[in-house]
Amino acid sequence: MSSNKKYWQSVEELKESSSIVEAHQQKEFAEEIPTDEFLGDKETLESSNTSRRDFLKYVGFSTAAASLAACEGPVLKSIPYVVQPERIVPGVANFYATTMADGFDFAGVLVKTREGRPIKIEHNAMAKTGANARVQASVLSLYDNKRLQRPEANGQVVSWEQLDKEVKEKLNNVSGDIVLLTQTFASPSTSRLINDFSQKYGNVRHVVYDTVSEDAALDAFQARYGTRALPNYDFSKAETIVSVGADFLGDWAGGGYDAAYAKGRIPKNGKMSRHVQFESNFSLSGGSADRRVPVTPSQQKMVLAALYGYVTGGSASSNLPAAIDDAVVKAARQLRKSGSGAVVVTGIPDVDAQSLVLSINEALGSAVMDTENPRMLRQGNAAQVKQLVADMNAGQVGAILIAGVNPVYSLPFAEEFVEGLKKVDLSVAFSMKKDETALLCNYIA
């Protein structure tokens, strides 16, 4: 139903002939915006009587006009395939199973692609290793405009054929050792390539460098079991977990323990694993523990020593405060009660501390710790890296091939490495970017 109501805007509309009403009907604005006066010369501008209202009208109109002009996007033309690949359907994603190993994170992943372009990295449920946040974010590196497009020789872009030719000639005529300085490669295929390379040239030395070192744990495991690796843990089998400075729900020992830990934390038949955390800094593991005991860094070794004494029945005297010692006694009692379902882990970067943990787990007969199928995710050797730097400065290294690491940036004695690198005749960096180490090498591939 239509309305016949009429709304009056002013008293002037009641008059049959009104100049004000006629002016409103003919013009949208009662007054002209004095833009000419406002945008005059400096003297006129300073003496302008333009009101704030008029100024805002002009600025608002200019902003709106500029915004509308900017909204016009480029014309994108969609060109169909002349010969469409069988496995590519526009708008339909394809998934490819692959692995990622960058020296720190190792994971089996699924890569989601559209029209051949990877757009997302996801966890592969069929793989044993999970994809953490860094692995999932690594897809961004594929679109980094600073990635090298071609190899370089002494700062100049060259072809792959020229690079191969020059490097081969220098390797055949090199005087001194040929050193491969690489990240940890947990790949049998890569290990075989390195062995083939070593057999061809003979004087090859392979040095593994981990930017985030697990050197103490590796040395302790190698001394006891003969293999340079890390023990594996299945926390889903654990009834009691005691951690001394090990954030095993984070990046400790390569990470990836969170899923198994979560399985053991689901109450079944009224039981679930018990977790005690001794640590100095708050961590993910400490936040998830049933009991978190704050200790100083110097007290962590004392906690381990006391724990070993209480578990094995040996000397257990300690200088720990009463509250901490009481927590250690209760943790040891729970470990003995759980037997093979108990496990102790530590993140202390000390060989003796790591050896002590292995001894405790052996005394418990822990089924959680697996030494027969160890982790090969960390194989770095700090002593060999230090010896390499000394040999480079002594002129004993004729060629060095660097892959997956940036020692100029991360080594604590980087200045010595830089000085030694200058004395090496041939230096090749296998890098996606011009990082600090690649910039100092003869060749970048």
Buried (B, 14 or more C-beta within 10 A) or exposed (E): EEEEEEEEEEEBBEEEEBEEBEEBEEEEEEEEBBEEBBEBEEEEEEEBEBEEEBBEBBEEEEEEEEEEEEEEEEEEEEEEEEEEEEEEEEEEEBEEEEEBBBBBBBBBBBBBBBBEEBEBBBBBEEBEBBBBEBBBEBBEEEEEEEEBEEBBBEEEEBEEEEBEEBBEEBBEEBEBBBBBBBBBBBBEEEEEEBEEBBEEEEEBBBBBBBBEBBBBBBBBBBEBBEBBBBBBBBBBBBBBBBBBBBBBBBBBBBBBBBEBBEBBBEEEEEEBBBBBBBBBEEBBBBEBBEBBBBBEEEBBBBBBBBBBBBBBEEEBEBEBEEEBBEBBBBBBEBBBEBEBBBBBBBBBEBBEBBBBBBBBBEBBEBBBBBBEEBBBBBBBBBEBBBEBBEBBBEEBBBBBBBBBBBBBEBBEEBEBBBEBBEBBBBBBBBBEBBBBBBEBBBBBB
